[in-house]
Amino acid sequence: MATPAADTASDPYDIAEALADAVDPCLTDAIRNDVWGMLHAGEAHIALSDLVRAIASTNYPVPTDILAALRRYVDDDLATSTPDQWGHDVAVGMHRLLPTIHDSGHTAGTIGTYGDAHMPWIIISDAGLTDDSPRDQKVAAIKAWLANNKPGWALRFSATWDGFGDLIGAQKP
């Protein structure tokens, strides 16, 4: 099982993954798709913005540690970017909405604890398999990965579409 590294609480992907996991009940299918797409594209900043807007509009409470990490990330982003840089306006938008987000009063402890695969394909490929490999080999590769890693929100979400949701405990989005 992966353990959180000291610097993961400032990594936007790790924050977005933990945040999406914590607030999934308040997300619409459209937001889930957008967040997963942005995480898959390496745009965690945009995924965070989508999540912040969804949370602010539903008043869904966020675990204390995740909310604190999100606030630090947005504050640091604002402090190091300038208005002419891409993404600055996204940080400003999140900064304006953060005061409306409620603290749940409990700690999730999930930032940085998930394995690094966000799609079953990554696990299958890392095992040296291809799309044409037999399903039982793919299943074995995923089970081996799961023996040492905790599946994050993005992996659980995409596993359903790839036909491996039953292995990961995913629910149909």
VEXZALUM-889368 format. One line per 10 residues: their letters; for each residue x, y, z of N, C-alpha, C. Coordinates in Angstrom, 1 decimal. Example, Ala and Ser with C-alpha at 12.3 -4.5 7.8 and 13.67 -1.06 7.14 Angstrom:
2
as> 13.2:-5.7:7.8:12.3:-4.5:7.8:13.2:-3.3:7.8; 12.8:-2.2:7.1:13.7:-1.1:7.1:12.9:0.0:7.9
This chain:
173
matpaadtas> 0.9:-1.2:0.0:0.0:0.0:0.0:0.9:1.2:0.0; 0.6:2.2:-0.9:1.4:3.4:-0.9:1.1:4.2:0.3; 2.2:4.9:0.7:2.0:5.8:1.9:2.3:7.2:1.4; 1.6:8.2:2.0:1.8:9.6:1.4:3.2:10.1:1.6; 3.7:10.7:0.6:5.0:11.4:0.7:4.8:12.8:1.2; 5.8:13.4:1.8:5.7:14.7:2.4:5.2:15.8:1.4; 5.6:15.6:0.2:5.3:16.7:-0.8:4.0:16.5:-1.5; 3.3:15.4:-1.3:2.1:15.1:-2.1:0.9:16.1:-1.7; 1.0:16.6:-0.5:-0.1:17.6:-0.1:-0.1:18.9:-0.9; 1.0:19.1:-1.7:1.0:20.2:-2.6:0.9:19.9:-4.0
dpydiaeala> 0.8:18.6:-4.3:0.7:18.2:-5.7:-0.7:18.3:-6.2; -1.0:19.1:-7.2:-2.4:19.3:-7.6:-3.1:18.0:-8.0; -2.4:17.1:-8.6:-3.0:15.8:-9.0:-3.5:15.1:-7.8; -2.6:14.9:-6.8:-2.9:14.2:-5.6:-4.1:14.9:-4.8; -4.1:16.2:-4.8:-5.2:16.9:-4.1:-6.5:16.7:-4.9; -6.4:16.8:-6.2:-7.7:16.6:-7.0:-8.2:15.2:-6.9; -7.3:14.2:-6.8:-7.7:12.8:-6.7:-8.4:12.6:-5.3; -7.8:13.1:-4.3:-8.4:13.0:-2.9:-9.7:13.8:-2.8; -9.7:15.0:-3.4:-10.9:15.8:-3.3:-12.1:15.1:-4.1; -11.8:14.6:-5.3:-12.8:14.0:-6.1:-13.4:12.8:-5.3
davdpcltda> -12.5:12.0:-4.7:-12.9:10.9:-3.9:-13.8:11.3:-2.7; -13.4:12.3:-2.1:-14.2:12.8:-0.9:-15.5:13.4:-1.2; -15.6:14.0:-2.3:-16.9:14.7:-2.7:-17.7:14.1:-3.8; -17.3:12.9:-4.2:-18.0:12.2:-5.3:-19.5:12.2:-5.2; -20.1:12.0:-4.0:-21.6:12.0:-3.9:-22.2:13.3:-4.4; -21.5:14.4:-4.4:-22.2:15.7:-4.8:-21.9:16.0:-6.3; -21.1:15.1:-7.0:-20.8:15.4:-8.4:-21.8:14.8:-9.3; -22.1:15.5:-10.4:-22.9:15.1:-11.5:-22.1:14.2:-12.4; -22.8:13.4:-13.2:-22.0:12.6:-14.2:-21.2:13.5:-15.1; -21.7:14.7:-15.5:-21.0:15.6:-16.4:-19.7:16.1:-15.7
irndvwgmlh> -19.8:16.4:-14.4:-18.6:16.9:-13.7:-17.6:15.7:-13.5; -18.1:14.6:-13.2:-17.2:13.4:-13.1:-16.4:13.2:-14.4; -17.1:13.3:-15.5:-16.5:13.1:-16.8:-15.4:14.2:-17.1; -15.8:15.4:-16.7:-14.9:16.6:-16.9:-13.6:16.4:-16.1; -13.8:16.1:-14.8:-12.7:15.9:-13.9:-11.8:14.8:-14.3; -12.4:13.7:-14.6:-11.6:12.5:-15.1:-10.8:12.9:-16.4; -11.5:13.6:-17.3:-10.8:14.0:-18.5:-9.6:14.9:-18.3; -9.8:15.9:-17.4:-8.8:16.8:-17.0:-7.6:16.1:-16.3; -7.9:15.2:-15.4:-6.8:14.4:-14.8:-6.1:13.6:-15.8; -6.8:13.0:-16.7:-6.2:12.1:-17.7:-5.3:13.0:-18.6
ageahialsd> -5.7:14.2:-18.9:-5.0:15.1:-19.8:-3.8:15.8:-19.1; -3.7:15.5:-17.8:-2.6:16.2:-17.0:-3.0:17.6:-16.6; -4.2:18.0:-16.6:-4.7:19.3:-16.2:-5.4:19.3:-14.9; -4.6:18.9:-13.9:-5.2:18.9:-12.5:-5.7:20.2:-12.0; -5.1:21.3:-12.5:-5.5:22.6:-12.1:-7.0:22.9:-12.6; -7.3:22.4:-13.8:-8.7:22.6:-14.3:-9.6:21.6:-13.6; -9.1:20.4:-13.3:-9.9:19.5:-12.5:-10.3:20.0:-11.1; -9.3:20.6:-10.5:-9.6:21.3:-9.2:-10.6:22.4:-9.3; -10.5:23.2:-10.4:-11.5:24.3:-10.6:-12.9:23.7:-10.7; -13.0:22.7:-11.6:-14.3:22.0:-11.7:-14.9:21.5:-10.4
lvraiastny> -14.0:20.9:-9.6:-14.4:20.3:-8.3:-14.8:21.5:-7.4; -14.1:22.5:-7.3:-14.4:23.6:-6.4:-15.7:24.2:-6.8; -16.0:24.4:-8.1:-17.3:25.0:-8.5:-18.4:24.1:-8.1; -18.2:22.8:-8.3:-19.3:21.8:-8.0:-19.5:21.8:-6.5; -18.5:21.8:-5.7:-18.6:21.8:-4.2:-19.3:23.0:-3.7; -18.9:24.2:-4.2:-19.4:25.5:-3.8:-20.9:25.5:-4.2; -21.3:24.9:-5.3:-22.7:25.0:-5.7:-23.6:24.1:-4.9; -23.0:23.0:-4.3:-23.9:22.1:-3.5:-23.7:22.1:-2.0; -22.8:23.0:-1.6:-22.5:23.1:-0.1:-22.0:21.8:0.5; -21.4:20.9:-0.3:-20.9:19.6:0.2:-19.7:19.9:1.0
pvptdilaal> -19.6:19.3:2.3:-18.4:19.5:3.1:-17.2:18.8:2.7; -16.0:19.3:2.9:-14.8:18.7:2.4:-13.9:18.4:3.7; -13.3:17.2:3.7:-12.4:16.9:4.8:-11.4:18.0:5.1; -11.1:18.2:6.4:-10.2:19.2:6.8:-8.9:19.2:6.1; -8.2:18.1:6.1:-6.9:18.0:5.5:-6.9:18.3:4.0; -7.9:17.9:3.3:-8.0:18.1:1.8:-8.3:19.6:1.6; -9.2:20.2:2.4:-9.5:21.6:2.2:-8.3:22.4:2.5; -7.5:22.1:3.6:-6.3:22.9:3.9:-5.3:22.8:2.7; -5.1:21.6:2.2:-4.2:21.4:1.1:-4.6:22.2:-0.2; -5.9:22.2:-0.4:-6.5:22.9:-1.5:-6.2:24.4:-1.4
rryvdddlat> -6.5:24.9:-0.2:-6.3:26.3:0.1:-4.8:26.7:-0.1; -3.9:25.9:0.5:-2.5:26.2:0.3:-2.1:26.2:-1.2; -2.6:25.2:-1.9:-2.3:25.1:-3.4:-2.7:26.4:-4.1; -4.0:26.8:-3.9:-4.5:28.0:-4.5:-3.7:29.2:-4.1; -3.5:29.4:-2.8:-2.7:30.5:-2.3:-1.3:30.6:-3.0; -0.6:29.4:-3.0:0.7:29.4:-3.6:0.6:29.7:-5.1; -0.4:29.2:-5.7:-0.5:29.4:-7.2:-0.7:30.9:-7.5; -1.6:31.5:-6.7:-1.8:33.0:-6.8:-0.5:33.8:-6.5; 0.2:33.3:-5.5:1.4:34.1:-5.1:2.6:33.9:-6.2; 2.6:32.9:-6.9:3.7:32.6:-7.9:3.3:32.9:-9.3
stpdqwghdv> 2.0:33.2:-9.6:1.6:33.5:-11.0:1.3:34.9:-11.2; 1.3:35.3:-12.4:0.9:36.7:-12.7:-0.3:36.7:-13.6; -1.0:37.8:-13.6:-2.3:37.9:-14.4:-2.2:37.5:-15.9; -1.0:37.6:-16.4:-0.9:37.3:-17.8:-0.5:35.8:-18.1; -0.3:35.1:-17.0:0.0:33.6:-17.2:-1.3:32.8:-17.3; -1.2:31.7:-18.2:-2.3:30.8:-18.3:-2.6:30.2:-17.0; -3.9:30.1:-16.6:-4.3:29.5:-15.4:-4.5:30.4:-14.2; -3.9:31.7:-14.3:-4.1:32.6:-13.2:-5.5:32.9:-13.0; -6.3:33.1:-14.0:-7.7:33.4:-13.8:-8.5:32.2:-13.2; -8.0:31.0:-13.5:-8.6:29.8:-12.8:-8.3:29.8:-11.3
avgmhrllpt> -7.1:30.2:-11.0:-6.7:30.3:-9.5:-7.5:31.4:-8.8; -7.7:32.5:-9.5:-8.5:33.6:-8.9:-10.0:33.1:-8.7; -10.5:32.4:-9.7:-11.9:31.9:-9.5:-12.0:30.9:-8.3; -11.0:30.0:-8.2:-11.0:29.1:-7.0:-10.9:29.9:-5.7; -10.0:30.8:-5.7:-9.7:31.6:-4.5:-11.0:32.3:-4.1; -11.8:32.8:-5.0:-13.0:33.5:-4.6:-14.1:32.5:-4.1; -14.1:31.3:-4.5:-15.1:30.3:-4.1:-14.7:29.6:-2.8; -13.4:29.5:-2.5:-12.9:28.7:-1.3:-13.6:29.1:0.0; -13.8:30.4:0.2:-14.5:30.8:1.5:-15.9:30.2:1.6; -16.5:29.8:0.5:-17.9:29.3:0.6:-17.9:27.8:0.9
ihdsghtagt> -16.8:27.2:0.8:-16.7:25.7:1.0:-16.6:25.4:2.5; -17.4:24.4:2.9:-17.5:24.1:4.3:-16.5:22.9:4.7; -15.9:23.0:5.9:-15.0:22.0:6.4:-15.9:21.0:7.1; -15.6:19.7:6.8:-16.5:18.6:7.3:-16.1:18.3:8.8; -15.0:18.8:9.2:-14.6:18.5:10.6:-13.9:17.2:10.8; -13.6:16.5:9.8:-12.9:15.2:9.9:-11.7:15.2:8.9; -10.8:14.3:9.1:-9.6:14.2:8.3:-9.8:12.9:7.4; -9.5:13.1:6.1:-9.6:11.9:5.2:-8.3:11.1:5.2; -7.2:11.8:5.2:-5.9:11.1:5.2:-5.6:10.3:3.9; -6.2:10.8:2.8:-6.1:10.1:1.5:-5.1:10.8:0.5
igtygdahmp> -4.7:12.0:0.8:-3.8:12.7:-0.2:-2.5:11.9:-0.3; -2.2:11.6:-1.6:-1.0:10.9:-1.9:-0.9:9.4:-1.5; -2.1:8.8:-1.2:-2.1:7.4:-0.8:-2.5:6.5:-1.9; -2.9:7.0:-3.0:-3.3:6.2:-4.1:-2.1:5.8:-5.0; -2.3:4.6:-5.7:-1.3:4.2:-6.7:-1.3:5.2:-7.8; -0.2:5.1:-8.6:0.0:6.1:-9.7:-0.8:5.8:-11.0; -1.5:4.8:-11.1:-2.3:4.5:-12.3:-3.7:5.1:-12.2; -4.0:5.8:-13.3:-5.4:6.4:-13.3:-6.3:5.8:-14.4; -5.7:4.7:-15.1:-6.5:4.0:-16.1:-6.0:2.5:-16.0; -6.9:1.6:-16.2:-6.5:0.2:-16.2:-5.4:-0.1:-17.3
wiiisdaglt> -5.5:0.7:-18.4:-4.6:0.5:-19.5:-3.1:0.7:-19.1; -2.9:1.7:-18.2:-1.6:1.9:-17.7:-1.0:0.7:-16.9; -1.8:0.1:-16.1:-1.4:-1.1:-15.4:-1.2:-2.3:-16.4; -2.0:-2.4:-17.3:-1.9:-3.5:-18.3:-0.6:-3.3:-19.2; -0.4:-2.1:-19.6:0.8:-1.7:-20.4:2.0:-1.9:-19.6; 2.1:-1.5:-18.3:3.2:-1.7:-17.5:3.6:-3.1:-17.2; 2.5:-4.0:-17.4:2.8:-5.4:-17.2:3.2:-6.1:-18.5; 3.4:-5.2:-19.5:3.9:-5.8:-20.8:2.8:-6.4:-21.7; 1.6:-6.1:-21.3:0.5:-6.6:-22.1:-0.1:-5.5:-23.1; -0.9:-6.0:-24.0:-1.5:-5.1:-25.0:-3.0:-5.2:-25.0
ddsprdqkva> -3.7:-4.4:-25.8:-5.1:-4.5:-25.9:-5.6:-5.9:-26.3; -4.7:-6.5:-27.1:-5.0:-7.8:-27.7:-4.7:-9.0:-26.8; -4.1:-8.7:-25.6:-3.8:-9.8:-24.7:-5.1:-10.4:-24.1; -5.0:-11.6:-23.8:-6.2:-12.3:-23.2:-6.7:-11.6:-21.9; -8.0:-11.6:-21.7:-8.6:-10.9:-20.5:-8.0:-11.5:-19.2; -7.8:-12.8:-19.2:-7.3:-13.3:-17.9:-5.9:-12.8:-17.5; -5.1:-12.5:-18.5:-3.8:-11.9:-18.3:-3.9:-10.5:-17.8; -4.9:-9.8:-18.4:-5.1:-8.4:-17.9:-5.6:-8.4:-16.5; -6.6:-9.3:-16.2:-7.1:-9.4:-14.9:-6.0:-9.7:-13.9; -5.1:-10.6:-14.2:-4.0:-11.0:-13.3:-3.1:-9.8:-13.1
aikawlannk> -2.8:-9.0:-14.1:-2.0:-7.8:-14.0:-2.6:-6.8:-13.0; -3.9:-6.6:-13.2:-4.6:-5.6:-12.4:-4.6:-6.1:-10.9; -4.9:-7.4:-10.7:-4.9:-7.9:-9.3:-3.6:-7.8:-8.7; -2.5:-8.1:-9.5:-1.1:-7.9:-8.9:-0.9:-6.5:-8.5; -1.3:-5.5:-9.3:-1.1:-4.1:-9.0:-1.9:-3.8:-7.8; -3.1:-4.2:-7.7:-4.0:-3.9:-6.5:-3.4:-4.5:-5.2; -2.6:-5.6:-5.3:-2.1:-6.2:-4.1:-1.1:-5.2:-3.4; -0.6:-4.2:-4.2:0.4:-3.3:-3.6:0.0:-1.8:-3.7; -1.1:-1.6:-4.3:-1.5:-0.2:-4.5:-3.0:0.0:-4.2; -3.3:1.2:-3.8:-4.7:1.6:-3.5:-5.3:2.3:-4.8
pgwalrfsat> -6.4:1.8:-5.3:-6.9:2.5:-6.5:-7.5:3.9:-6.2; -7.1:4.9:-6.9:-7.7:6.2:-6.7:-9.0:6.4:-7.4; -9.6:7.6:-7.2:-10.9:7.9:-7.8:-10.8:7.8:-9.3; -9.8:8.3:-9.9:-9.8:8.3:-11.4:-9.7:6.9:-11.9; -8.9:6.0:-11.3:-8.8:4.6:-11.7:-10.2:3.9:-11.5; -10.8:4.1:-10.4:-12.1:3.5:-10.2:-13.1:3.9:-11.2; -13.1:5.2:-11.5:-14.0:5.8:-12.5:-13.7:5.2:-13.9; -12.5:5.2:-14.3:-12.2:4.7:-15.7:-12.3:3.2:-15.8; -12.1:2.5:-14.7:-12.1:1.0:-14.8:-13.5:0.5:-15.2; -14.5:1.2:-14.8:-15.9:0.8:-15.2:-16.0:0.8:-16.7
wdgfgdliga> -15.6:1.9:-17.3:-15.7:2.0:-18.8:-14.8:1.0:-19.5; -13.7:0.6:-18.9:-12.8:-0.4:-19.5:-13.2:-1.9:-19.2; -14.3:-2.0:-18.4:-14.7:-3.4:-18.1:-14.0:-4.1:-17.0; -13.3:-3.3:-16.1:-12.6:-3.9:-15.0:-13.1:-3.3:-13.7; -14.2:-2.6:-13.7:-14.8:-2.0:-12.5:-15.0:-3.0:-11.4; -15.4:-4.3:-11.7:-15.7:-5.3:-10.7:-14.4:-5.6:-9.9; -13.2:-5.5:-10.6:-12.0:-5.9:-9.9:-11.6:-4.8:-8.9; -11.9:-3.6:-9.2:-11.5:-2.4:-8.4:-12.5:-1.9:-7.4; -13.7:-2.5:-7.5:-14.7:-2.0:-6.6:-15.4:-0.7:-7.1; -15.3:-0.5:-8.4:-15.9:0.7:-9.0:-17.4:0.5:-9.2
qkp> -18.1:1.6:-9.1:-19.5:1.6:-9.4:-19.7:2.3:-10.7; -20.7:1.9:-11.5:-21.0:2.5:-12.8:-21.3:4.0:-12.6; -20.5:4.9:-13.2:-20.7:6.3:-13.1:-22.0:6.7:-13.7
